[in-house]
Amino acid sequence: MNSNRWINISLAIIVMTIIVTILKQLKTVFIPLTFAMYLSFIFSPIDRYLTSKRVPKMLTVTILVVIIFFTFTLAGTLVYTGVATFADDWPWYKARIGRFLNDSAKALRLPDYALEREDIEKHPEQYGKDGKPLEKPGEQKAIKTQFREYFSEVDLSMILSQLSIQKMVTNTMGTFGDFLFKLMMTIIFMIFIVAGRERFARRLERALTQEEQKHSSSIFQEVEKNIIRYLVVKTFISLGTALAGMFFVYIFGIDFVIITGLLLFILNFIPNIGSIVASLFPIVVSIFQYGFGWQTFAILGALTGIQMVFGNILEPKILGDQYNLSPVVILFALIFWGWVWGAVGMILAVPLVLTIHIIIREFDSLRVITAILSDD
């Protein structure tokens, strides 16, 4: 019995390793497929309503595709406008960054010469006539001295001139062609999922007993209901966070209002760390614009208050305790899916774990895993 148990554990580890490798290597296919599955969940009420009104399936699919295209076109327009604004203002910010780095380099040279008079008098053999410390043979240089020599030899303006806004945008957001390819793949997958949903249900009915059909149907309905509720609530919470953040960025006169809104909306889907990373962008921009003036502290306080209201008060109150996943599980899911699929994986981490949690809690034999995932 013990031997069989270890064999099963070993096989499970091997299978999981193979699955993770496939997901990682074929992420170009699996990411659009996952988005398509969640889109099919979101649009399932519309699909059922149109079907009940005897609307042909092809017309239903066409309506859903038009809705998706309109949504992504609007999002793409906002992204293009924000990136174009950033590209126009980049030379000014590059000059400010250059001055900041040069000032920092000059500041790093100062501490080496600001020596205490008593130290020089106690150890005159360690200092030259100009008060600078002498280097000892074979002795490692001080860190500040290394910084001083580094900045004196490196032309910071030359480095900044090599920075290309096109490369930065491409590396951060990916190419537009890649985005279109993934969008088309998502739409194609969703068309097949929506069009084949009824045939899949009929095949399932023939393969399962009546009791198994009821069980599988209840699981599917539970997954659909909870995923729709989570995604809809999360979308509106993220949208509210983004609009509120954009409002304060605008009234405080801080640049890149649209980019700030997009970051707050998208990164808010990443629990805990996403909202913090998104909030750093307008704060850093404000520092380069106004230094540590009142605008910087005002936007810091405003964004902190927004995240507290939307993330810590409204979202838990609306969603309740049924999505109460363990913070350790969420952290592990963010690390794992971030490693597998990058930033997109971190956005999808919670919906994926939530789906798994909803499915396995329907099976009594998997109550141990449910207890691990829950934070009850």
Contacts in CASP RR format, 6 or more apart in sequence:
PFRMAT RR
TARGET T0000
AUTHOR 0000-0000-0000
METHOD contacts of the structure
MODEL  1
MNSNRWINISLAIIVMTIIVTILKQLKTVFIPLTFAMYLSFIFSPIDRYL
TSKRVPKMLTVTILVVIIFFTFTLAGTLVYTGVATFADDWPWYKARIGRF
LNDSAKALRLPDYALEREDIEKHPEQYGKDGKPLEKPGEQKAIKTQFREY
FSEVDLSMILSQLSIQKMVTNTMGTFGDFLFKLMMTIIFMIFIVAGRERF
ARRLERALTQEEQKHSSSIFQEVEKNIIRYLVVKTFISLGTALAGMFFVY
IFGIDFVIITGLLLFILNFIPNIGSIVASLFPIVVSIFQYGFGWQTFAIL
GALTGIQMVFGNILEPKILGDQYNLSPVVILFALIFWGWVWGAVGMILAV
PLVLTIHIIIREFDSLRVITAILSDD
20 340 0 8 1.000
23 30 0 8 1.000
23 340 0 8 1.000
23 341 0 8 1.000
24 339 0 8 1.000
24 340 0 8 1.000
24 341 0 8 1.000
27 340 0 8 1.000
27 341 0 8 1.000
28 182 0 8 1.000
28 185 0 8 1.000
29 185 0 8 1.000
30 341 0 8 1.000
31 182 0 8 1.000
31 341 0 8 1.000
31 344 0 8 1.000
31 345 0 8 1.000
31 348 0 8 1.000
32 182 0 8 1.000
32 183 0 8 1.000
32 185 0 8 1.000
32 186 0 8 1.000
32 189 0 8 1.000
33 185 0 8 1.000
33 186 0 8 1.000
33 189 0 8 1.000
34 348 0 8 1.000
34 352 0 8 1.000
35 186 0 8 1.000
35 189 0 8 1.000
35 348 0 8 1.000
36 185 0 8 1.000
36 186 0 8 1.000
36 187 0 8 1.000
36 188 0 8 1.000
36 189 0 8 1.000
36 190 0 8 1.000
36 193 0 8 1.000
37 189 0 8 1.000
37 193 0 8 1.000
38 227 0 8 1.000
38 231 0 8 1.000
38 348 0 8 1.000
38 351 0 8 1.000
39 68 0 8 1.000
39 186 0 8 1.000
39 190 0 8 1.000
40 47 0 8 1.000
40 190 0 8 1.000
40 193 0 8 1.000
40 194 0 8 1.000
40 197 0 8 1.000
41 223 0 8 1.000
41 224 0 8 1.000
41 227 0 8 1.000
41 228 0 8 1.000
41 231 0 8 1.000
42 228 0 8 1.000
42 231 0 8 1.000
42 232 0 8 1.000
43 64 0 8 1.000
43 67 0 8 1.000
43 190 0 8 1.000
43 194 0 8 1.000
44 224 0 8 1.000
44 228 0 8 1.000
45 228 0 8 1.000
46 60 0 8 1.000
46 63 0 8 1.000
46 64 0 8 1.000
47 60 0 8 1.000
47 64 0 8 1.000
47 194 0 8 1.000
47 197 0 8 1.000
50 59 0 8 1.000
50 60 0 8 1.000
50 63 0 8 1.000
51 57 0 8 1.000
51 60 0 8 1.000
57 194 0 8 1.000
57 195 0 8 1.000
57 198 0 8 1.000
58 195 0 8 1.000
60 194 0 8 1.000
61 191 0 8 1.000
61 194 0 8 1.000
61 195 0 8 1.000
64 190 0 8 1.000
64 194 0 8 1.000
65 187 0 8 1.000
65 190 0 8 1.000
65 191 0 8 1.000
68 186 0 8 1.000
68 187 0 8 1.000
68 190 0 8 1.000
69 187 0 8 1.000
72 183 0 8 1.000
78 258 0 8 1.000
78 262 0 8 1.000
79 173 0 8 1.000
79 262 0 8 1.000
81 258 0 8 1.000
82 256 0 8 1.000
82 258 0 8 1.000
82 259 0 8 1.000
82 262 0 8 1.000
83 169 0 8 1.000
83 173 0 8 1.000
83 259 0 8 1.000
85 255 0 8 1.000
85 256 0 8 1.000
85 258 0 8 1.000
85 259 0 8 1.000
86 165 0 8 1.000
86 169 0 8 1.000
86 256 0 8 1.000
86 259 0 8 1.000
87 165 0 8 1.000
87 169 0 8 1.000
89 255 0 8 1.000
89 256 0 8 1.000
90 165 0 8 1.000
93 288 0 8 1.000
94 160 0 8 1.000
94 163 0 8 1.000
96 288 0 8 1.000
97 160 0 8 1.000
97 288 0 8 1.000
98 156 0 8 1.000
98 157 0 8 1.000
98 160 0 8 1.000
100 288 0 8 1.000
101 156 0 8 1.000
101 160 0 8 1.000
102 156 0 8 1.000
102 157 0 8 1.000
104 151 0 8 1.000
105 151 0 8 1.000
105 152 0 8 1.000
105 156 0 8 1.000
108 144 0 8 1.000
108 147 0 8 1.000
108 148 0 8 1.000
108 151 0 8 1.000
109 148 0 8 1.000
109 151 0 8 1.000
109 152 0 8 1.000
111 144 0 8 1.000
112 132 0 8 1.000
112 133 0 8 1.000
112 142 0 8 1.000
112 144 0 8 1.000
112 145 0 8 1.000
112 148 0 8 1.000
113 131 0 8 1.000
113 132 0 8 1.000
115 127 0 8 1.000
115 131 0 8 1.000
115 133 0 8 1.000
120 127 0 8 1.000
120 131 0 8 1.000
125 134 0 8 1.000
126 133 0 8 1.000
126 134 0 8 1.000
127 133 0 8 1.000
127 134 0 8 1.000
128 134 0 8 1.000
133 142 0 8 1.000
135 141 0 8 1.000
141 149 0 8 1.000
173 179 0 8 1.000
204 213 0 8 1.000
204 216 0 8 1.000
205 213 0 8 1.000
208 216 0 8 1.000
215 362 0 8 1.000
218 362 0 8 1.000
219 358 0 8 1.000
219 359 0 8 1.000
219 362 0 8 1.000
222 358 0 8 1.000
222 362 0 8 1.000
223 355 0 8 1.000
223 358 0 8 1.000
223 359 0 8 1.000
226 322 0 8 1.000
226 323 0 8 1.000
226 354 0 8 1.000
226 358 0 8 1.000
227 351 0 8 1.000
227 354 0 8 1.000
227 355 0 8 1.000
227 358 0 8 1.000
229 319 0 8 1.000
230 319 0 8 1.000
230 323 0 8 1.000
230 350 0 8 1.000
230 351 0 8 1.000
230 354 0 8 1.000
231 351 0 8 1.000
233 315 0 8 1.000
233 318 0 8 1.000
233 319 0 8 1.000
234 268 0 8 1.000
234 269 0 8 1.000
234 315 0 8 1.000
237 268 0 8 1.000
237 310 0 8 1.000
237 311 0 8 1.000
237 314 0 8 1.000
237 315 0 8 1.000
237 318 0 8 1.000
238 264 0 8 1.000
238 265 0 8 1.000
238 266 0 8 1.000
238 268 0 8 1.000
238 269 0 8 1.000
239 265 0 8 1.000
240 310 0 8 1.000
241 264 0 8 1.000
241 265 0 8 1.000
241 268 0 8 1.000
241 275 0 8 1.000
241 306 0 8 1.000
241 307 0 8 1.000
241 310 0 8 1.000
241 311 0 8 1.000
242 260 0 8 1.000
242 261 0 8 1.000
242 262 0 8 1.000
242 264 0 8 1.000
242 265 0 8 1.000
242 268 0 8 1.000
243 261 0 8 1.000
244 306 0 8 1.000
244 310 0 8 1.000
245 260 0 8 1.000
245 261 0 8 1.000
245 264 0 8 1.000
245 282 0 8 1.000
245 302 0 8 1.000
245 303 0 8 1.000
245 306 0 8 1.000
246 257 0 8 1.000
246 258 0 8 1.000
246 260 0 8 1.000
246 261 0 8 1.000
246 264 0 8 1.000
248 298 0 8 1.000
248 299 0 8 1.000
248 302 0 8 1.000
248 303 0 8 1.000
248 306 0 8 1.000
249 256 0 8 1.000
249 257 0 8 1.000
249 260 0 8 1.000
249 261 0 8 1.000
249 282 0 8 1.000
249 299 0 8 1.000
250 257 0 8 1.000
252 286 0 8 1.000
252 295 0 8 1.000
252 298 0 8 1.000
252 299 0 8 1.000
252 302 0 8 1.000
253 289 0 8 1.000
253 295 0 8 1.000
254 260 0 8 1.000
254 282 0 8 1.000
254 285 0 8 1.000
254 286 0 8 1.000
254 289 0 8 1.000
254 295 0 8 1.000
254 299 0 8 1.000
255 285 0 8 1.000
255 289 0 8 1.000
256 281 0 8 1.000
256 282 0 8 1.000
256 285 0 8 1.000
259 281 0 8 1.000
260 278 0 8 1.000
260 281 0 8 1.000
260 282 0 8 1.000
260 285 0 8 1.000
263 277 0 8 1.000
263 278 0 8 1.000
263 281 0 8 1.000
264 275 0 8 1.000
264 278 0 8 1.000
264 279 0 8 1.000
266 278 0 8 1.000
266 347 0 8 1.000
267 274 0 8 1.000
267 275 0 8 1.000
267 277 0 8 1.000
267 278 0 8 1.000
268 274 0 8 1.000
268 275 0 8 1.000
268 278 0 8 1.000
269 347 0 8 1.000
269 350 0 8 1.000
270 277 0 8 1.000
270 334 0 8 1.000
270 343 0 8 1.000
270 346 0 8 1.000
270 347 0 8 1.000
270 349 0 8 1.000
271 330 0 8 1.000
271 334 0 8 1.000
271 349 0 8 1.000
271 350 0 8 1.000
272 327 0 8 1.000
272 330 0 8 1.000
272 331 0 8 1.000
272 334 0 8 1.000
273 334 0 8 1.000
275 307 0 8 1.000
275 311 0 8 1.000
276 307 0 8 1.000
279 303 0 8 1.000
279 304 0 8 1.000
279 307 0 8 1.000
282 299 0 8 1.000
282 303 0 8 1.000
283 296 0 8 1.000
283 299 0 8 1.000
283 300 0 8 1.000
283 303 0 8 1.000
286 295 0 8 1.000
286 296 0 8 1.000
286 299 0 8 1.000
287 296 0 8 1.000
289 295 0 8 1.000
290 296 0 8 1.000
321 376 0 8 1.000
323 354 0 8 1.000
324 374 0 8 1.000
324 375 0 8 1.000
324 376 0 8 1.000
325 350 0 8 1.000
325 353 0 8 1.000
325 354 0 8 1.000
325 357 0 8 1.000
325 373 0 8 1.000
325 374 0 8 1.000
325 375 0 8 1.000
326 372 0 8 1.000
326 373 0 8 1.000
326 374 0 8 1.000
326 375 0 8 1.000
327 375 0 8 1.000
329 353 0 8 1.000
329 372 0 8 1.000
329 373 0 8 1.000
330 349 0 8 1.000
330 350 0 8 1.000
330 353 0 8 1.000
333 349 0 8 1.000
333 350 0 8 1.000
333 352 0 8 1.000
333 353 0 8 1.000
334 346 0 8 1.000
334 349 0 8 1.000
336 349 0 8 1.000
337 345 0 8 1.000
337 346 0 8 1.000
337 348 0 8 1.000
337 349 0 8 1.000
337 352 0 8 1.000
338 345 0 8 1.000
338 346 0 8 1.000
338 349 0 8 1.000
341 348 0 8 1.000
353 373 0 8 1.000
356 373 0 8 1.000
357 370 0 8 1.000
357 373 0 8 1.000
357 374 0 8 1.000
360 366 0 8 1.000
360 369 0 8 1.000
360 370 0 8 1.000
360 373 0 8 1.000
361 367 0 8 1.000
361 370 0 8 1.000
END
